Amino acid sequence: MSFNRRRVALACTYCRHKKRRCDASKPRCNSCIDANVECHYDDGPSQRIDTSGGAREISSRLGDIEAVLQEQSQQFATFLSTISPGNGPPFTITSPDSRASISGGSMSGLPRVESNPQWLFPTMERQSDLESSEPMNIPVRHKTSSSYLLSLPAMRALIGEYPTDLFFLLESRNPLPPELSLNTFPGPHPPFRVDPALADHLVSSFFSSVHICHPILDQEDFRGIYLNFLERGPDRSTESALCMVVLALGAISSAPDWIRNPRSTPAGLEYMRHALPTLMSGSLWSFSYNAVLVQALVLASVYFAYIVRPLHSWRLIYSASTILQFKLSSSDSRKQALSSEEITLRLFWSCFLVECDRLAELELPRSSLQQLTDEASLPRCNNLDTVHSTCFLAEISIRRLLNRIHNSLYPQRQNFLSLSSTSLMAPDEFSIEEILSMTSVCDELHRQLDLWHTSIPEPCRPPLELGPLENDRIAILRIRYFAARHIIYRPFALYVATHSESSIPSAIIEKAGICIESCRMYLHITSDILRSASQYTWTFSLSSLGATIILTLSWLSKELNHFVPDIDELQSLAIENVRSWAASSLEDVVSIIEEMQRKTRLRSRFDKLTPMSK
């Protein structure tokens, strides 16, 4: 059976851009009336292939982001007027006394932030014109990973060839500690006794160092679970597994001995060993939403990030995202959950942050959560103090902007007709005119990055100069800033470093210099964070490799080497930052940077003997 389908001859420009069905009503179609925008029709259909590389569409999308960020800055004043100047010290879960003190009110002593966090990123209900814009996800086979940089001809010529999926191969062959081997899981749980005093200490450590990064637990709810856990002892329940994961994170986040020797047995392993069978069984056989299970899986993923196991971390966050999607499977429940349900929102954004950090360096299957970011409100984070809630929301915002940078500058090429002057695939695929055409897009992204920075309230705003910071959460925001600025201007540095043209416009050299300076800053400001165990260890180590590759390629370029006269010191800094974590694939990261340093030292000595060679 066939149907005659009425086709609209020509959609308006707004509906074509938003990929909406247009009823072609004139003078204004219904979509434009609903969106309260002007309605325009082209004179007739054009058969000409757009050779602009989608620049107009990208500029329009960047304009959408600009509108969002402008509203963000306008709402900061309202946000600041609703919070008190100081909310006291970070939260601790217990007193030094017995577990009975927990129920005495220590968990309720945390300052509450009742303000609406929409100052940071308005909901899509308030920005209906953005509903059809491309989700802020990381493209498949993007070109910002360290593995891609190692595959560039200039790097292959310098240090040899490496597989394009080098770090995935290395991590996939890196076994878990024997204590976590799945071969032992079918057996009964070994007897396990929890020392209440030690458990109190570990839970306090968790809330002071891990919870502030992923505030997915409600303290009052967890207090009840925890007290019951201490009374009954460990068992196979999901609640017991959650408590065990919290203890494991409390142990690993406060284990200086393990930090000095990451090849030793990771701290907290005995707790994770007891929790993992329940988590694996639950993630495999659960066919409905269970908030406690999702919380436990997210925190278990964070634990494996702490012990530098990125693939295992990804597997757990992928499982958490899958179960969370049972909650979001229908449009009605999704709309309610992503607009008003606080626990669901915290889980959603924590899954988003962890997954994006894995996908930035590893080509892995994506969950569908990234497709829902435009629908999701931000949590109120009233279980954190003002500084930490602001930092959590600011990290969500910069992660979204980082993903937009990926999509705007580094998308996967679909076919040979979709050549884009703003899509960085391989530097030698672009002419000087195409690189110059990227300037306005990159500058606009940089402007939005600076708008994000200046919109952060003063007490939480990271300084953009070198110097130690007392608050690690603010230090993370500074690292994210320079990571974004480096990626925005990387196309210019790569173009200059991989071309030997006699005359490259000064505008391109200037943009390349911004990238190089951002890489230099990145290596310096990650030093303090990489001295301690954190969920960012692997991510920042791989990004440090990427920054070092850009700096090394720039030094090899006669047009750029004046930006990096201290290349040897910068390479040494990168090695020193990562060396203490030289286990798993990070050992290979150190070896690669050491080989780059060895080759650049040889080249430097050769250049001194033959000054005209460069």
Secondary structure by P-SEA (a helix, b strand, c coil): ccccccccccccaaaaaacccccccccccaaaaaacbbbbbccccccccccccaaaaaaaaaaaaaaaaaaaaaaaaaaaaacccccccccccccccccccccccccccccccccccccccccccccccccccccccccccccccaaaaaacaaaaacccccccaaaaaaaaacccccccccccccccccbbbbcaaaaaaaaaaaaaccccccccccaaaaaaaaaaaaaccccccaaaaaaaaaaaaaaaaccccccccccccccaaaaaaacaaaaaaaaaccccccaaaaaaaaaaaaaaaaaccaaaaaaaaaaaaaaaaaaaccaaaaaaaacccaaaaaaaaaaaaaaaaaaccccccccccccccccbbbbccccccaaaaaaaaaaaaaaaaaaaaaaacccccccccccccccccccccccaaaaaaaaaaaaaaaaaaaaaaaaccccccccccccccccaaaaaaaaaaaaaaaaaaaaaaaaaaacccccccaaaaaaaaaaaaaaaaaaaaacccccccccaaaaaaaaaaaaaaaaaaaaacccccccccaaaaaaaaaaaacccccccaaaaaaaaaaaaaaaaaaaaaaaaaccccc
